[in-house]
Amino acid sequence: MTLVTAGRVGKPHGLDGSFYVDGPRHELPEGAELTVGGRTHRVERRAGTDERPLIRLADVVDPRALRGELLLIEDETLIPLVSDAVRSVDLDAGEIEVDRDFLG
């Protein structure tokens, strides 16, 4: 299983445990499983926009303690390492930026 960064836990929203995702890199639909702080949680609620998703995770009552933590998701998409698909490679950060339009 390979986990990739889906964003970071951002500012809490409301009183139901919802929070904004900082730097989102995946859609994060309801039902998706995310690993945060070494524990796996299911996305119970997804609102907001693609640029500023608002989510609530199962078993997370107060997201303030997790603020800034990486949200990790299993990446099942195979991406060809060709120039049309890959926008940039940052070896120091260990990240590859993919052209989502190429993937459809």
LOSE-51148 format. One record per atom (N, C-alpha, C, O): atom name; x, y, z; residue in one letter. Coordinates in Angstrom, 3 decimals, always signed. Layout:
N
   atom         c1         c2         c3   type
     CA          X          Y          Z      A
...
# end
This chain:
104
   atom         c1         c2         c3   type
      N     +0.843     -1.170     +0.000      M
     CA     +0.000     +0.000     +0.000      M
      C     +0.893     +1.239     +0.000      M
      O     +1.787     +1.368     +0.836      M
      N     +0.647     +2.135     -0.928      T
     CA     +1.393     +3.372     -1.006      T
      C     +0.485     +4.534     -0.622      T
      O     -0.594     +4.706     -1.190      T
      N     +0.927     +5.320     +0.336      L
     CA     +0.157     +6.482     +0.759      L
      C     +0.782     +7.730     +0.155      L
      O     +2.004     +7.881     +0.132      L
      N     -0.073     +8.621     -0.334      V
     CA     +0.384     +9.890     -0.884      V
      C     -0.342    +11.022     -0.168      V
      O     -1.413    +10.827     +0.406      V
      N     +0.254    +12.198     -0.211      T
     CA     -0.328    +13.354     +0.457      T
      C     -1.582    +13.818     -0.262      T
      O     -1.584    +14.006     -1.478      T
      N     -2.661    +14.002     +0.515      A
     CA     -3.921    +14.501     -0.032      A
      C     -4.175    +15.934     +0.407      A
      O     -5.122    +16.566     -0.062      A
      N     -3.341    +16.454     +1.301      G
     CA     -3.481    +17.800     +1.828      G
      C     -3.097    +17.803     +3.297      G
      O     -2.446    +16.880     +3.788      G
      N     -3.516    +18.868     +3.997      R
     CA     -3.262    +18.989     +5.437      R
      C     -4.546    +19.389     +6.144      R
      O     -5.424    +20.024     +5.560      R
      N     -4.638    +19.005     +7.416      V
     CA     -5.774    +19.416     +8.232      V
      C     -5.669    +20.924     +8.435      V
      O     -4.667    +21.437     +8.932      V
      N     -6.730    +21.616     +8.036      G
     CA     -6.743    +23.066     +8.146      G
      C     -7.658    +23.548     +9.258      G
      O     -7.874    +22.859    +10.255      G
      N     -8.184    +24.734     +9.067      K
     CA     -9.016    +25.420    +10.054      K
      C    -10.319    +24.667    +10.309      K
      O    -11.005    +24.272     +9.366      K
      N    -10.664    +24.466    +11.600      P
     CA    -11.949    +23.845    +11.929      P
      C    -13.107    +24.713    +11.449      P
      O    -12.981    +25.931    +11.323      P
      N    -14.246    +24.055    +11.181      H
     CA    -15.439    +24.761    +10.725      H
      C    -16.651    +24.212    +11.459      H
      O    -16.969    +23.030    +11.333      H
      N    -17.320    +25.047    +12.214      G
     CA    -18.514    +24.607    +12.929      G
      C    -18.187    +23.771    +14.150      G
      O    -17.047    +23.731    +14.613      G
      N    -19.209    +23.107    +14.660      L
     CA    -19.074    +22.335    +15.895      L
      C    -19.207    +20.831    +15.694      L
      O    -19.231    +20.078    +16.668      L
      N    -19.296    +20.383    +14.438      D
     CA    -19.507    +18.951    +14.187      D
      C    -18.227    +18.192    +13.862      D
      O    -18.292    +17.023    +13.485      D
      N    -17.046    +18.836    +14.001      G
     CA    -15.780    +18.170    +13.702      G
      C    -15.286    +18.387    +12.290      G
      O    -14.260    +17.829    +11.902      G
      N    -16.000    +19.189    +11.510      S
     CA    -15.581    +19.472    +10.131      S
      C    -14.380    +20.415    +10.128      S
      O    -14.179    +21.192    +11.061      S
      N    -13.586    +20.330     +9.059      F
     CA    -12.449    +21.232     +8.896      F
      C    -12.146    +21.414     +7.424      F
      O    -12.510    +20.588     +6.587      F
      N    -11.471    +22.512     +7.125      Y
     CA    -11.025    +22.767     +5.758      Y
      C     -9.739    +22.001     +5.508      Y
      O     -8.958    +21.767     +6.430      Y
      N     -9.524    +21.615     +4.268      V
     CA     -8.293    +20.935     +3.868      V
      C     -7.389    +21.971     +3.222      V
      O     -7.775    +22.619     +2.250      V
      N     -6.185    +22.128     +3.762      D
     CA     -5.190    +23.026     +3.184      D
      C     -4.395    +22.272     +2.125      D
      O     -3.972    +21.137     +2.346      D
      N     -4.193    +22.912     +0.968      G
     CA     -3.393    +22.312     -0.101      G
      C     -3.942    +21.011     -0.624      G
      O     -3.191    +20.043     -0.743      G
      N     -5.246    +20.940     -0.948      P
     CA     -5.831    +19.670     -1.407      P
      C     -5.188    +19.179     -2.695      P
      O     -4.904    +19.956     -3.607      P
      N     -4.966    +17.870     -2.749      R
     CA     -4.366    +17.245     -3.939      R
      C     -5.216    +16.112     -4.494      R
      O     -4.885    +15.533     -5.528      R
      N     -6.306    +15.796     -3.812      H
     CA     -7.219    +14.737     -4.239      H
      C     -8.643    +15.193     -3.986      H
      O     -8.866    +16.161     -3.259      H
      N     -9.608    +14.506     -4.579      E
     CA    -11.013    +14.896     -4.458      E
      C    -11.584    +14.677     -3.058      E
      O    -12.449    +15.444     -2.635      E
      N    -11.140    +13.675     -2.336      L
     CA    -11.591    +13.360     -0.979      L
      C    -13.105    +13.157     -0.882      L
      O    -13.768    +13.843     -0.103      L
      N    -13.654    +12.235     -1.653      P
     CA    -15.105    +12.004     -1.618      P
      C    -15.533    +11.327     -0.322      P
      O    -14.717    +10.732     +0.382      P
      N    -16.827    +11.425     -0.017      E
     CA    -17.364    +10.714     +1.140      E
      C    -17.070     +9.225     +0.979      E
      O    -17.216     +8.664     -0.107      E
      N    -16.659     +8.603     +2.068      G
     CA    -16.329     +7.182     +2.044      G
      C    -14.847     +6.900     +1.853      G
      O    -14.391     +5.792     +2.137      G
      N    -14.085     +7.884     +1.376      A
     CA    -12.638     +7.692     +1.192      A
      C    -11.983     +7.494     +2.557      A
      O    -12.439     +8.046     +3.558      A
      N    -10.919     +6.708     +2.588      E
     CA    -10.182     +6.492     +3.826      E
      C     -8.899     +7.301     +3.795      E
      O     -8.129     +7.240     +2.837      E
      N     -8.682     +8.069     +4.875      L
     CA     -7.496     +8.903     +5.016      L
      C     -6.740     +8.492     +6.266      L
      O     -7.346     +8.110     +7.267      L
      N     -5.430     +8.567     +6.211      T
     CA     -4.598     +8.329     +7.377      T
      C     -4.114     +9.674     +7.890      T
      O     -3.530    +10.463     +7.148      T
      N     -4.366     +9.925     +9.171      V
     CA     -3.983    +11.179     +9.813      V
      C     -3.343    +10.840    +11.153      V
      O     -3.961    +10.193    +11.998      V
      N     -2.110    +11.277    +11.341      G
     CA     -1.446    +11.001    +12.613      G
      C     -1.342     +9.522    +12.933      G
      O     -1.394     +9.134    +14.100      G
      N     -1.196     +8.695    +11.911      G
     CA     -1.031     +7.256    +12.118      G
      C     -2.321     +6.468    +12.272      G
      O     -2.283     +5.247    +12.424      G
      N     -3.472     +7.152    +12.234      R
     CA     -4.766     +6.467    +12.342      R
      C     -5.555     +6.652    +11.063      R
      O     -5.450     +7.691    +10.410      R
      N     -6.348     +5.648    +10.699      T
     CA     -7.157     +5.710     +9.488      T
      C     -8.583     +6.113     +9.844      T
      O     -9.180     +5.593    +10.787      T
      N     -9.113     +7.055     +9.063      H
     CA    -10.467     +7.566     +9.256      H
      C    -11.189     +7.603     +7.918      H
      O    -10.565     +7.773     +6.871      H
      N    -12.501     +7.445     +7.959      R
     CA    -13.329     +7.536     +6.760      R
      C    -13.920     +8.936     +6.661      R
      O    -14.331     +9.514     +7.667      R
      N    -13.962     +9.482     +5.437      V
     CA    -14.577    +10.785     +5.215      V
      C    -16.093    +10.610     +5.336      V
      O    -16.705     +9.911     +4.529      V
      N    -16.694    +11.246     +6.343      E
     CA    -18.143    +11.162     +6.576      E
      C    -18.906    +12.250     +5.842      E
      O    -20.060    +12.060     +5.458      E
      N    -18.269    +13.373     +5.651      R
     CA    -18.924    +14.521     +5.020      R
      C    -17.936    +15.215     +4.105      R
      O    -16.766    +15.384     +4.450      R
      N    -18.417    +15.622     +2.919      R
     CA    -17.579    +16.375     +1.971      R
      C    -18.410    +17.523     +1.436      R
      O    -19.462    +17.309     +0.834      R
      N    -17.943    +18.730     +1.654      A
     CA    -18.613    +19.933     +1.167      A
      C    -17.519    +20.888     +0.685      A
      O    -16.372    +20.486     +0.491      A
      N    -17.885    +22.140     +0.498      G
     CA    -16.910    +23.119     +0.041      G
      C    -16.680    +23.009     -1.453      G
      O    -17.546    +22.542     -2.193      G
      N    -15.512    +23.442     -1.888      T
     CA    -15.150    +23.426     -3.299      T
      C    -13.927    +22.541     -3.500      T
      O    -13.312    +22.091     -2.533      T
      N    -13.575    +22.292     -4.763      D
     CA    -12.368    +21.510     -5.037      D
      C    -11.120    +22.240     -4.544      D
      O    -10.158    +21.608     -4.106      D
      N    -11.140    +23.573     -4.615      E
     CA     -9.990    +24.369     -4.179      E
      C     -9.935    +24.499     -2.654      E
      O     -8.861    +24.680     -2.081      E
      N    -11.090    +24.407     -2.007      R
     CA    -11.171    +24.549     -0.541      R
      C    -12.184    +23.545     +0.016      R
      O    -13.280    +23.921     +0.432      R
      N    -11.802    +22.260     +0.019      P
     CA    -12.718    +21.232     +0.523      P
      C    -12.961    +21.375     +2.021      P
      O    -12.095    +21.812     +2.780      P
      N    -14.147    +20.997     +2.408      L
     CA    -14.552    +20.966     +3.802      L
      C    -14.968    +19.526     +4.082      L
      O    -15.886    +19.005     +3.449      L
      N    -14.286    +18.881     +5.039      I
     CA    -14.582    +17.475     +5.318      I
      C    -14.764    +17.240     +6.817      I
      O    -14.334    +18.037     +7.651      I
      N    -15.413    +16.122     +7.129      R
     CA    -15.508    +15.630     +8.506      R
      C    -15.088    +14.164     +8.461      R
      O    -15.551    +13.400     +7.614      R
      N    -14.216    +13.785     +9.375      L
     CA    -13.736    +12.407     +9.444      L
      C    -14.421    +11.659    +10.583      L
      O    -14.665    +12.221    +11.651      L
      N    -14.727    +10.391    +10.342      A
     CA    -15.303     +9.543    +11.385      A
      C    -14.337     +9.484    +12.564      A
      O    -13.122     +9.426    +12.374      A
      N    -14.871     +9.498    +13.762      D
     CA    -14.105     +9.377    +15.004      D
      C    -13.226    +10.581    +15.326      D
      O    -12.397    +10.503    +16.233      D
      N    -13.384    +11.690    +14.612      V
     CA    -12.659    +12.918    +14.947      V
      C    -13.691    +13.942    +15.402      V
      O    -14.447    +14.484    +14.595      V
      N    -13.710    +14.198    +16.711      V
     CA    -14.685    +15.121    +17.291      V
      C    -14.168    +16.556    +17.231      V
      O    -14.918    +17.478    +16.913      V
      N    -12.873    +16.743    +17.539      D
     CA    -12.273    +18.070    +17.564      D
      C    -11.005    +18.061    +16.715      D
      O     -9.965    +17.576    +17.162      D
      N    -11.079    +18.591    +15.496      P
     CA     -9.924    +18.548    +14.597      P
      C     -8.812    +19.531    +14.967      P
      O     -7.753    +19.516    +14.339      P
      N     -9.027    +20.382    +15.967      R
     CA     -7.990    +21.358    +16.325      R
      C     -6.685    +20.687    +16.717      R
      O     -5.612    +21.218    +16.433      R
      N     -6.757    +19.528    +17.366      A
     CA     -5.545    +18.818    +17.782      A
      C     -4.766    +18.269    +16.594      A
      O     -3.576    +17.978    +16.711      A
      N     -5.434    +18.128    +15.451      L
     CA     -4.787    +17.574    +14.248      L
      C     -4.353    +18.651    +13.258      L
      O     -3.774    +18.336    +12.218      L
      N     -4.627    +19.915    +13.568      R
     CA     -4.347    +20.996    +12.612      R
      C     -2.887    +20.956    +12.168      R
      O     -1.970    +20.895    +12.987      R
      N     -2.699    +20.992    +10.852      G
     CA     -1.363    +20.944    +10.267      G
      C     -0.880    +19.547     +9.916      G
      O     +0.107    +19.398     +9.197      G
      N     -1.560    +18.522    +10.413      E
     CA     -1.168    +17.129    +10.125      E
      C     -1.435    +16.802     +8.654      E
      O     -2.384    +17.304     +8.051      E
      N     -0.579    +15.953     +8.098      L
     CA     -0.779    +15.491     +6.726      L
      C     -1.983    +14.569     +6.639      L
      O     -2.214    +13.745     +7.524      L
      N     -2.740    +14.714     +5.572      L
     CA     -3.812    +13.788     +5.228      L
      C     -3.242    +12.874     +4.152      L
      O     -2.846    +13.349     +3.087      L
      N     -3.194    +11.594     +4.406      L
     CA     -2.619    +10.632     +3.469      L
      C     -3.712     +9.745     +2.909      L
      O     -4.625     +9.337     +3.626      L
      N     -3.611     +9.451     +1.632      I
     CA     -4.594     +8.608     +0.956      I
      C     -3.843     +7.600     +0.087      I
      O     -2.755     +7.884     -0.413      I
      N     -4.441     +6.421     -0.086      E
     CA     -3.847     +5.402     -0.950      E
      C     -4.064     +5.838     -2.401      E
      O     -5.185     +6.167     -2.788      E
      N     -3.000     +5.841     -3.203      D
     CA     -3.056     +6.278     -4.612      D
      C     -3.039     +5.064     -5.517      D
      O     -1.998     +4.440     -5.718      D
      N     -4.249     +4.720     -6.083      E
     CA     -4.365     +3.537     -6.934      E
      C     -4.217     +3.867     -8.407      E
      O     -4.263     +2.963     -9.241      E
      N     -4.042     +5.116     -8.746      T
     CA     -3.927     +5.525    -10.141      T
      C     -2.496     +5.327    -10.627      T
      O     -1.550     +5.812    -10.006      T
      N     -2.346     +4.626    -11.720      L
     CA     -1.030     +4.466    -12.328      L
      C     -0.805     +5.615    -13.302      L
      O     -1.633     +5.881    -14.174      L
      N     +0.321     +6.285    -13.141      I
     CA     +0.624     +7.458    -13.956      I
      C     +1.881     +7.176    -14.767      I
      O     +2.925     +6.847    -14.203      I
      N     +1.786     +7.304    -16.085      P
     CA     +2.978     +7.087    -16.900      P
      C     +3.965     +8.237    -16.694      P
      O     +3.565     +9.401    -16.685      P
      N     +5.220     +7.927    -16.533      L
     CA     +6.224     +8.970    -16.345      L
      C     +6.700     +9.484    -17.704      L
      O     +7.821     +9.222    -18.140      L
      N     +5.809    +10.221    -18.347      V
     CA     +6.109    +10.874    -19.625      V
      C     +5.844    +12.358    -19.466      V
      O     +5.069    +12.761    -18.598      V
      N     +6.471    +13.169    -20.286      S
     CA     +6.384    +14.621    -20.123      S
      C     +4.958    +15.158    -20.241      S
      O     +4.658    +16.201    -19.660      S
      N     +4.078    +14.488    -20.965      D
     CA     +2.695    +14.945    -21.073      D
      C     +1.930    +14.768    -19.757      D
      O     +0.989    +15.516    -19.493      D
      N     +2.312    +13.808    -18.942      A
     CA     +1.601    +13.512    -17.703      A
      C     +2.216    +14.180    -16.477      A
      O     +1.505    +14.483    -15.519      A
      N     +3.513    +14.411    -16.495      V
     CA     +4.226    +14.926    -15.328      V
      C     +4.604    +16.388    -15.544      V
      O     +5.321    +16.729    -16.485      V
      N     +4.105    +17.246    -14.649      R
     CA     +4.427    +18.680    -14.755      R
      C     +5.798    +18.987    -14.168      R
      O     +6.577    +19.737    -14.756      R
      N     +6.091    +18.404    -13.004      S
     CA     +7.383    +18.670    -12.369      S
      C     +7.734    +17.546    -11.401      S
      O     +6.867    +16.808    -10.932      S
      N     +9.028    +17.439    -11.118      V
     CA     +9.532    +16.464    -10.161      V
      C    +10.411    +17.219     -9.172      V
      O    +11.364    +17.892     -9.565      V
      N    +10.083    +17.104     -7.877      D
     CA    +10.868    +17.736     -6.819      D
      C    +11.529    +16.613     -6.025      D
      O    +10.909    +16.014     -5.146      D
      N    +12.789    +16.335     -6.342      L
     CA    +13.487    +15.232     -5.692      L
      C    +13.694    +15.477     -4.208      L
      O    +13.607    +14.544     -3.410      L
      N    +13.969    +16.726     -3.824      D
     CA    +14.197    +17.033     -2.410      D
      C    +12.949    +16.779     -1.566      D
      O    +13.036    +16.244     -0.461      D
      N    +11.794    +17.164     -2.094      A
     CA    +10.531    +16.970     -1.365      A
      C     +9.943    +15.586     -1.595      A
      O     +9.029    +15.174     -0.881      A
      N    +10.464    +14.859     -2.593      G
     CA     +9.925    +13.539     -2.915      G
      C     +8.533    +13.612     -3.504      G
      O     +7.687    +12.765     -3.219      G
      N     +8.288    +14.639     -4.338      E
     CA     +6.960    +14.844     -4.910      E
      C     +7.017    +14.934     -6.429      E
      O     +7.971    +15.446     -7.014      E
      N     +5.962    +14.418     -7.041      I
     CA     +5.777    +14.522     -8.478      I
      C     +4.450    +15.211     -8.706      I
      O     +3.420    +14.753     -8.212      I
      N     +4.460    +16.314     -9.452      E
     CA     +3.218    +17.021     -9.783      E
      C     +2.708    +16.484    -11.108      E
      O     +3.426    +16.471    -12.107      E
      N     +1.448    +16.036    -11.101      V
     CA     +0.855    +15.386    -12.260      V
      C     -0.136    +16.333    -12.909      V
      O     -0.835    +17.076    -12.220      V
      N     -0.200    +16.309    -14.250      D
     CA     -1.177    +17.095    -15.010      D
      C     -2.492    +16.334    -14.985      D
      O     -2.657    +15.341    -15.693      D
      N     -3.428    +16.802    -14.169      R
     CA     -4.720    +16.112    -14.019      R
      C     -5.520    +16.113    -15.320      R
      O     -6.276    +15.177    -15.578      R
      N     -5.365    +17.138    -16.131      D
     CA     -6.077    +17.187    -17.410      D
      C     -5.636    +16.027    -18.301      D
      O     -6.455    +15.460    -19.024      D
      N     -4.372    +15.677    -18.258      F
     CA     -3.863    +14.568    -19.065      F
      C     -4.530    +13.249    -18.642      F
      O     -4.833    +12.391    -19.471      F
      N     -4.746    +13.119    -17.319      L
     CA     -5.322    +11.871    -16.809      L
      C     -6.816    +11.778    -17.058      L
      O     -7.400    +10.698    -16.979      L
      N     -7.436    +12.920    -17.361      G
     CA     -8.872    +12.926    -17.655      G
      C     -9.635    +13.032    -16.401      G
      O    -10.865    +13.054    -16.426      G
# end
